[in-house]
Amino acid sequence: MIYALSNMTHASATMAHTLATMTYAFTTMTHAFTTMAHALATIAHALVTMGHALVTMDHALNGNYCGPCLSCNGPYFSYNDPCLNQKYP
């Protein structure tokens, strides 16, 4: 009788431990997934930032911050300029 109770207690503890382990595994996989998603978003953000830097340098090197056809508004390039298509066909 005591042996059977001991076995049932051990089985119950084993099942509880198994459930806890599966929960931990699920949490770990979820964390890994969100980490990878964050990494992809960071890479995408870096690519956009580098592209923006290239466009900004291009405008700076071509002197198009305050050209005769472009509005002068500091370091920002005006995309609504009527002469934009003449400068960048």
Wavefront OBJ file of the C-alpha trace (Angstrom):
o trace
v 0.000 0.000 0.000
v 2.721 2.457 0.967
v 4.681 1.441 -2.129
v 1.650 2.156 -4.339
v 1.115 5.560 -2.713
v 4.777 6.347 -3.214
v 4.566 5.395 -6.875
v 1.436 7.500 -7.415
v 3.029 10.476 -5.696
v 6.132 10.103 -7.840
v 4.013 9.803 -10.976
v 2.080 12.933 -10.047
v 5.286 14.848 -9.412
v 6.734 13.597 -12.698
v 3.662 14.751 -14.636
v 3.765 18.148 -12.935
v 7.447 18.479 -13.760
v 6.765 17.455 -17.363
v 4.042 20.099 -17.650
v 6.363 22.714 -16.172
v 9.106 21.703 -18.602
v 6.759 21.949 -21.591
v 5.565 25.361 -20.402
v 9.164 26.524 -20.074
v 9.967 25.162 -23.542
v 6.980 26.996 -25.024
v 8.000 30.224 -23.292
v 11.568 29.823 -24.530
v 10.429 29.215 -28.116
v 8.101 32.222 -27.942
v 10.962 34.357 -26.670
v 13.202 33.071 -29.457
v 10.536 33.909 -32.044
v 10.046 37.436 -30.725
v 13.816 37.915 -30.578
v 14.172 36.871 -34.227
v 11.278 39.140 -35.220
v 12.956 42.008 -33.391
v 16.241 41.239 -35.140
v 14.528 41.333 -38.549
v 12.844 44.618 -37.673
v 16.195 46.028 -36.552
v 17.822 44.973 -39.836
v 14.965 46.531 -41.819
v 15.261 49.731 -39.807
v 19.015 49.814 -40.420
v 18.491 49.398 -44.172
v 15.952 52.222 -44.251
v 18.269 54.423 -42.200
v 21.215 53.713 -44.520
v 19.050 54.470 -47.532
v 17.954 57.721 -45.959
v 21.590 58.578 -45.258
v 22.524 57.907 -48.889
v 19.716 60.136 -50.159
v 20.699 62.864 -47.709
v 24.365 62.688 -48.758
v 23.354 62.751 -52.416
v 21.314 65.883 -51.873
v 24.109 67.477 -49.870
v 26.789 66.691 -52.454
v 24.620 67.947 -55.304
v 23.875 71.171 -53.490
v 20.134 70.696 -53.655
v 19.291 71.887 -50.167
v 18.544 75.417 -51.334
v 18.648 75.332 -55.116
v 16.834 77.810 -57.354
v 13.968 75.364 -57.841
v 13.916 73.870 -54.345
v 12.511 75.410 -51.213
v 15.070 76.035 -48.486
v 13.882 74.445 -45.279
v 17.029 73.464 -43.454
v 18.504 69.987 -43.865
v 15.262 68.588 -45.262
v 14.716 67.913 -48.927
v 11.472 69.176 -50.424
v 9.750 66.413 -52.366
v 6.862 68.711 -53.300
v 8.972 70.993 -55.458
v 7.589 71.757 -58.946
v 11.083 71.598 -60.479
v 11.970 68.245 -58.923
v 11.270 66.297 -62.112
v 13.550 68.632 -64.078
v 16.466 67.987 -61.717
v 15.734 64.275 -61.292
v 14.068 63.077 -64.506
l 1 2 3 4 5 6 7 8 9 10 11 12 13 14 15 16 17 18 19 20 21 22 23 24 25 26 27 28 29 30 31 32 33 34 35 36 37 38 39 40 41 42 43 44 45 46 47 48 49 50 51 52 53 54 55 56 57 58 59 60 61 62 63 64 65 66 67 68 69 70 71 72 73 74 75 76 77 78 79 80 81 82 83 84 85 86 87 88 89
